[in-house]
Amino acid sequence: MIYRNAEFKDIPLISELQKKYHVLTISDEDKPNGFVTTLFTEEQFAELIEKENGVALACDGDKVIGYAMAASWDYWSKWPLFQHMIKDLPSTEYLGQILTTENSYQYGPICIDKDYRGTEVLPRLFDFSREQMMDRYPILITFINHINPRSYEAHTRKLGLEVIKNFVFNNNNYYELGYDTSVRVKSLV
């Protein structure tokens, strides 16, 4: 397995994986096992790669079997959900700090092909992504929809993310989670 930053040539493969597991296009059979909710265009993937170096990949040979996204709040500020989260940063504390756009970044979504779930791919991909951002930001922030229990379990139990608070946006309930970027995932230590 290879973990690396995405390049422009990877975008069609990333888009294909996203389509397979996006909440709007996922099969009913696969939905209970986790899904992604943020839909990216190929142009948005390209911008994330170019401006943020923000797409980490897990590859099995030439096949992209997982991706994790991470970027500054500035990048995410186009989407209403992230605008809501940015506005709420000053009222959120984690690791003894009030969150800001300077001391935190938004991680996710992460998507892993179902054939590789339950393996070391999740912690290794998450940790590779974390390492790409740790020199810029001490705090990782993400969110998980309450209707996605598999993602919640994977992030809290397997990776060690901590729930900071719950919030509601657009009639959906979310967990907001945080992680100290200086800490390697415990299962990899």
C-alpha positions as CSV (number, residue, x, y, z in Angstrom):
1,M,0.0,0.0,0.0
2,I,1.3,3.5,-0.9
3,Y,0.2,6.7,0.8
4,R,0.9,9.9,-1.0
5,N,-0.4,13.3,-2.0
6,A,-2.7,13.5,-4.9
7,E,-1.7,14.8,-8.3
8,F,-3.9,16.3,-11.0
9,K,-3.8,13.0,-13.0
10,D,-5.5,11.3,-10.0
11,I,-8.6,13.4,-10.1
12,P,-10.7,11.0,-12.3
13,L,-10.0,8.1,-10.0
14,I,-10.8,10.2,-6.9
15,S,-14.1,11.3,-8.5
16,E,-14.9,7.7,-9.3
17,L,-14.4,6.6,-5.7
18,Q,-16.4,9.6,-4.4
19,K,-19.3,8.7,-6.7
20,K,-19.3,5.1,-5.5
21,Y,-19.7,6.2,-1.8
22,H,-21.4,9.6,-1.9
23,V,-24.8,9.8,0.0
24,L,-26.6,10.7,-3.2
25,T,-25.2,7.9,-5.4
26,I,-24.2,5.1,-3.0
27,S,-26.0,1.8,-3.3
28,D,-28.6,1.0,-0.6
29,E,-26.5,-2.1,0.2
30,D,-23.4,0.0,0.9
31,K,-25.0,3.0,2.7
32,P,-25.1,1.4,6.3
33,N,-21.3,1.0,6.1
34,G,-20.5,4.7,5.7
35,F,-20.7,7.4,3.1
36,V,-19.5,10.9,2.3
37,T,-21.8,13.9,2.2
38,T,-19.7,16.7,0.7
39,L,-19.7,16.5,-3.1
40,F,-16.7,17.8,-5.0
41,T,-16.4,18.7,-8.6
42,E,-13.2,17.9,-10.5
43,E,-12.4,21.6,-10.5
44,Q,-12.7,21.7,-6.7
45,F,-10.4,18.6,-6.4
46,A,-7.9,20.4,-8.6
47,E,-8.0,23.6,-6.5
48,L,-7.6,21.5,-3.3
49,I,-4.6,19.8,-4.8
50,E,-3.0,23.0,-6.2
51,K,-3.6,25.5,-3.4
52,E,-3.6,23.3,-0.3
53,N,-1.9,20.0,-1.2
54,G,-4.9,18.8,0.6
55,V,-5.8,15.4,-0.9
56,A,-4.0,12.4,0.6
57,L,-4.4,9.1,-1.2
58,A,-4.1,5.4,-0.3
59,C,-3.2,3.4,-3.4
60,D,-3.1,-0.3,-4.0
61,G,-0.9,-0.4,-7.1
62,D,-2.4,1.9,-9.6
63,K,-5.8,1.8,-7.9
64,V,-6.9,4.7,-5.6
65,I,-8.7,2.9,-2.8
66,G,-9.0,5.8,-0.4
67,Y,-8.7,9.6,0.0
68,A,-8.6,12.0,2.8
69,M,-9.1,15.8,2.4
70,A,-7.7,18.5,4.5
71,A,-7.5,22.3,4.0
72,S,-7.6,25.7,5.6
73,W,-10.9,27.2,6.6
74,D,-10.3,29.7,3.8
75,Y,-10.6,26.9,1.2
76,W,-13.8,25.5,2.8
77,S,-15.5,28.9,3.2
78,K,-17.4,28.6,-0.1
79,W,-19.8,26.0,1.4
80,P,-22.6,27.0,3.8
81,L,-21.9,24.3,6.3
82,F,-18.3,25.3,6.7
83,Q,-19.3,29.0,6.9
84,H,-21.5,28.0,9.9
85,M,-18.5,26.2,11.5
86,I,-16.1,29.1,10.8
87,K,-18.6,31.5,12.5
88,D,-18.8,29.2,15.5
89,L,-15.0,28.8,15.9
90,P,-14.7,31.7,18.5
91,S,-17.2,29.9,20.8
92,T,-15.4,26.6,20.6
93,E,-12.5,25.5,22.8
94,Y,-10.3,22.5,22.3
95,L,-6.9,21.6,23.9
96,G,-7.2,24.7,26.0
97,Q,-7.4,27.0,23.1
98,I,-10.2,29.0,21.5
99,L,-10.4,27.8,17.9
100,T,-9.5,30.2,15.1
101,T,-8.9,29.9,11.4
102,E,-5.1,30.2,12.2
103,N,-4.8,27.4,14.8
104,S,-7.1,24.8,13.2
105,Y,-8.1,23.3,9.9
106,Q,-10.9,21.2,8.6
107,Y,-10.2,17.5,7.9
108,G,-12.4,15.4,5.7
109,P,-14.2,13.9,4.1
110,I,-12.3,10.6,4.1
111,C,-13.5,7.8,1.8
112,I,-12.2,4.2,1.7
113,D,-13.3,1.5,-0.6
114,K,-15.3,-1.1,1.3
115,D,-12.9,-3.9,0.4
116,Y,-10.2,-2.1,2.5
117,R,-12.3,-1.1,5.5
118,G,-11.4,-2.6,8.8
119,T,-7.7,-2.8,7.8
120,E,-4.8,-0.5,8.5
121,V,-5.8,1.8,5.6
122,L,-7.9,4.2,7.8
123,P,-5.3,4.9,10.5
124,R,-2.4,5.1,7.9
125,L,-4.3,7.4,5.5
126,F,-5.5,9.6,8.4
127,D,-2.0,9.8,9.8
128,F,-0.4,10.6,6.5
129,S,-3.0,13.4,6.0
130,R,-2.3,14.7,9.6
131,E,1.4,14.8,8.9
132,Q,0.8,17.0,5.8
133,M,-0.9,19.6,8.0
134,M,0.8,19.4,11.4
135,D,3.4,22.1,10.7
136,R,0.7,24.6,9.7
137,Y,-2.0,23.9,12.3
138,P,-1.9,22.4,15.8
139,I,-5.6,21.4,15.7
140,L,-7.6,19.3,13.4
141,I,-11.4,19.8,13.3
142,T,-14.0,17.7,11.5
143,F,-17.7,16.8,11.7
144,I,-19.7,13.7,11.3
145,N,-23.4,13.4,10.6
146,H,-25.3,11.6,13.4
147,I,-26.8,9.3,10.8
148,N,-23.3,7.9,10.0
149,P,-22.5,5.8,13.0
150,R,-19.7,3.8,11.2
151,S,-17.7,7.0,10.5
152,Y,-18.3,8.1,14.1
153,E,-17.0,4.8,15.5
154,A,-14.0,4.7,13.2
155,H,-13.0,8.3,14.1
156,T,-13.5,8.1,17.8
157,R,-12.6,4.5,18.6
158,K,-10.0,3.7,16.0
159,L,-8.4,7.1,15.5
160,G,-8.9,8.8,18.8
161,L,-10.7,11.9,17.7
162,E,-12.7,13.6,20.6
163,V,-16.2,15.0,20.4
164,I,-16.0,18.7,21.2
165,K,-19.7,19.5,20.7
166,N,-22.9,18.7,18.7
167,F,-24.4,21.2,16.3
168,V,-27.4,21.4,14.0
169,F,-27.2,22.7,10.4
170,N,-29.8,22.5,7.7
171,N,-31.9,20.1,9.9
172,N,-29.1,17.7,10.3
173,N,-27.4,16.8,13.6
174,Y,-23.6,16.7,13.6
175,Y,-20.7,15.8,16.0
176,E,-17.8,18.3,15.9
177,L,-14.6,16.5,16.6
178,G,-11.0,17.5,17.3
179,Y,-7.5,16.0,17.2
180,D,-4.1,17.2,18.3
181,T,-2.0,17.2,15.1
182,S,1.2,16.6,17.0
183,V,0.0,13.1,18.1
184,R,0.5,10.1,15.9
185,V,-2.5,7.7,15.8
186,K,-2.2,5.4,18.8
187,S,-2.6,2.2,16.8
188,L,0.4,3.1,14.7
189,V,2.8,3.9,17.6
